[in-house]
Amino acid sequence: MPHPLTRITDAHKHIQHENQAASDRYKVFLRDHLKEVEEEQRLVEVKCEENSKLNTRCSEVKFEIQQMEHQVRKLQTQLSQAKADEESKRSGVSKLKGELCDVKSSRESEFPKMKECILLYKKVSGIKWAYSDEPCVMSGFITDKSHGKLKPFTYNTRENSHSYILNSLWRNVEKHSKPFIVDD
C-alpha cells in the first residue's frame, strides 16, 4: 500500500488535472457562448436602434397627422365660410334680379312716355343730330320750316360751356322754326 501522503498527492494531482480539464471545457464553453451572446447583443443593439428610428419616425408621423388635422379643420372652416359667402352672393344676385325686373317693368312703362316726349322735342325744335366720332363735338341741323332749309350747328364741348350750348341752340330753334300753336 502506498503511503497515505502519496495517495493524497496523487488525488490532489488528479483533482487538479480534472479541475484543469473542467476549467478548459468551461473556457471553451464560455468562449463559444460569449460569441453567441455578443452576436445576440449586437442584434439587440441593431433592433434597439431600429426601434429608436421607428419611434422617432412614429413621432414625426404623429406630428404630421396633427398638422394635417389642423389643416383639414382650417380648410373646413374656409369651406364653410366660402359656402356662406356664396349663399350670401346668391341671395344678393336674387335680390338684384328682382330689382332689375322691377326696373325693367318701370322702364317699359316709361319708354312710351319718353319716346313721346322725344318725338315732341324733335318736332318742336326741328333739331336733327349728326353723330360725330369726336366725343367733344356736338353737331347737327336745325330745320328752318318757314324756308325749308337746314341750318347747321357745331359746338365743341371743351371750348363752350353747357349753358352756352343750350342757350345758343334754343336761340337758333326760335329763330328758324315757325311758331308752334297749341289748340285748346
C-alpha positions as CSV (number, residue, x, y, z in Angstrom):
1,M,0.0,0.0,0.0
2,P,1.3,3.3,-1.0
3,H,1.9,5.9,1.5
4,P,-1.2,7.9,2.5
5,L,0.6,11.1,1.6
6,T,1.3,9.9,-1.9
7,R,-2.3,8.9,-2.3
8,I,-3.3,12.3,-1.2
9,T,-0.8,13.9,-3.5
10,D,-1.9,11.7,-6.4
11,A,-5.6,12.5,-5.6
12,H,-4.7,16.2,-5.4
13,K,-2.9,15.9,-8.8
14,H,-5.9,14.0,-10.2
15,I,-8.3,16.7,-8.8
16,Q,-6.1,19.4,-10.2
17,H,-6.0,17.7,-13.6
18,E,-9.8,17.2,-13.5
19,N,-10.2,20.8,-12.3
20,Q,-7.9,22.0,-15.2
21,A,-9.9,19.9,-17.7
22,A,-13.2,21.3,-16.4
23,S,-11.7,24.8,-16.4
24,D,-10.6,24.3,-20.1
25,R,-14.0,22.9,-21.0
26,Y,-15.7,25.8,-19.2
27,K,-13.4,28.3,-21.0
28,V,-14.3,26.7,-24.4
29,F,-18.0,26.8,-23.4
30,L,-17.7,30.4,-22.3
31,R,-15.8,31.4,-25.5
32,D,-18.4,29.7,-27.7
33,H,-21.3,31.1,-25.8
34,L,-19.7,34.5,-25.4
35,K,-19.7,34.7,-29.3
36,E,-23.4,33.8,-29.3
37,V,-24.1,36.4,-26.5
38,E,-22.1,39.1,-28.3
39,E,-24.0,38.3,-31.6
40,E,-27.3,38.4,-29.7
41,Q,-26.2,41.6,-28.0
42,R,-25.3,43.1,-31.4
43,L,-28.7,42.0,-32.8
44,V,-30.4,43.6,-29.8
45,E,-28.5,46.8,-30.3
46,V,-29.4,46.8,-34.0
47,K,-33.1,46.2,-33.1
48,C,-32.9,48.9,-30.4
49,E,-31.5,51.3,-33.0
50,E,-34.2,50.3,-35.5
51,N,-36.8,50.7,-32.7
52,S,-35.5,54.1,-31.9
53,K,-35.6,55.2,-35.5
54,L,-39.2,53.8,-35.8
55,N,-40.2,55.6,-32.6
56,T,-38.7,58.8,-34.0
57,R,-40.5,58.3,-37.3
58,C,-43.7,57.5,-35.4
59,S,-43.4,60.8,-33.5
60,E,-42.8,62.6,-36.8
61,V,-45.8,60.9,-38.4
62,K,-48.0,61.8,-35.4
63,F,-46.9,65.4,-35.6
64,E,-47.6,65.4,-39.4
65,I,-51.0,63.9,-38.7
66,Q,-51.7,66.6,-36.1
67,Q,-50.7,69.3,-38.6
68,M,-52.8,67.7,-41.3
69,E,-55.8,67.5,-39.0
70,H,-55.3,71.2,-38.1
71,Q,-55.1,72.0,-41.8
72,V,-58.2,70.0,-42.5
73,R,-60.1,71.9,-39.8
74,K,-58.8,75.2,-41.2
75,L,-59.9,74.2,-44.7
76,Q,-63.3,73.1,-43.4
77,T,-63.7,76.5,-41.8
78,Q,-62.7,78.2,-45.0
79,L,-65.1,76.0,-47.0
80,S,-67.9,76.8,-44.6
81,Q,-67.1,80.5,-44.9
82,A,-66.9,80.2,-48.7
83,K,-70.3,78.4,-48.8
84,A,-71.8,81.1,-46.6
85,D,-70.3,83.8,-48.9
86,E,-71.6,82.0,-51.9
87,E,-75.1,81.8,-50.4
88,S,-74.9,85.5,-49.5
89,K,-73.9,86.3,-53.0
90,R,-76.7,84.1,-54.4
91,S,-79.1,85.9,-52.2
92,G,-77.8,89.2,-53.4
93,V,-78.0,88.2,-57.0
94,S,-81.5,87.0,-56.5
95,K,-82.4,90.4,-54.9
96,L,-80.7,92.2,-57.7
97,K,-82.6,90.1,-60.3
98,G,-85.9,91.1,-58.5
99,E,-84.8,94.8,-58.5
100,L,-83.8,94.5,-62.2
101,C,-87.3,93.1,-63.0
102,D,-88.8,96.0,-61.2
103,V,-86.7,98.5,-63.1
104,K,-87.4,96.8,-66.4
105,S,-91.2,96.9,-65.8
106,S,-90.8,100.5,-64.6
107,R,-88.8,101.4,-67.7
108,E,-91.2,99.6,-70.0
109,S,-93.9,101.8,-68.8
110,E,-91.7,104.9,-69.0
111,F,-90.4,104.2,-72.5
112,P,-93.6,105.1,-74.4
113,K,-93.8,108.4,-72.4
114,M,-90.1,109.2,-73.1
115,K,-90.4,108.3,-76.7
116,E,-93.4,110.6,-77.0
117,C,-91.5,113.4,-75.3
118,I,-88.5,112.9,-77.5
119,L,-90.7,113.0,-80.6
120,L,-92.4,116.1,-79.4
121,Y,-89.0,117.8,-78.7
122,K,-87.8,116.8,-82.1
123,K,-90.9,118.1,-83.8
124,V,-91.0,121.4,-81.8
125,S,-87.2,122.1,-82.0
126,G,-86.6,120.8,-85.5
127,I,-83.2,119.5,-84.4
128,K,-81.6,116.6,-86.3
129,W,-78.4,115.4,-84.7
130,A,-75.3,114.5,-86.6
131,Y,-73.3,112.0,-84.5
132,S,-69.6,112.6,-84.6
133,D,-66.7,110.2,-83.9
134,E,-65.2,113.0,-81.8
135,P,-66.6,112.9,-78.3
136,C,-66.2,116.6,-77.6
137,V,-68.1,117.7,-80.7
138,M,-71.9,118.3,-80.9
139,S,-73.3,118.9,-84.3
140,G,-76.5,118.7,-86.3
141,F,-79.1,120.7,-88.2
142,I,-82.0,122.8,-87.3
143,T,-84.8,122.7,-89.7
144,D,-86.0,126.1,-90.9
145,K,-89.6,125.3,-91.5
146,S,-90.5,128.6,-92.9
147,H,-87.9,128.5,-95.7
148,G,-87.4,124.7,-95.9
149,K,-83.7,124.9,-95.2
150,L,-81.4,123.2,-92.8
151,K,-79.2,125.4,-90.6
152,P,-76.1,123.5,-89.5
153,F,-74.6,123.9,-86.0
154,T,-71.4,122.6,-84.4
155,Y,-70.2,123.1,-80.8
156,N,-67.0,122.0,-79.1
157,T,-67.9,121.0,-75.5
158,R,-64.3,121.7,-74.4
159,E,-64.5,125.3,-75.7
160,N,-68.1,126.1,-74.8
161,S,-70.0,125.7,-71.6
162,H,-73.1,123.6,-71.2
163,S,-75.3,126.6,-70.6
164,Y,-73.9,128.5,-73.6
165,I,-74.6,125.5,-75.9
166,L,-78.2,125.2,-74.5
167,N,-78.9,128.9,-74.9
168,S,-77.4,129.0,-78.4
169,L,-79.4,126.0,-79.5
170,W,-82.7,127.4,-78.2
171,R,-82.0,130.8,-79.8
172,N,-81.4,129.1,-83.2
173,V,-84.5,127.0,-82.8
174,E,-86.6,130.1,-82.0
175,K,-85.1,131.9,-84.9
176,H,-85.5,129.2,-87.6
177,S,-88.7,127.4,-86.6
178,K,-92.2,128.5,-87.3
179,P,-94.4,129.3,-84.3
180,F,-95.9,126.3,-82.5
181,I,-99.5,126.9,-81.7
182,V,-101.4,124.7,-79.3
183,D,-105.1,124.5,-79.8
184,D,-107.2,124.4,-76.6
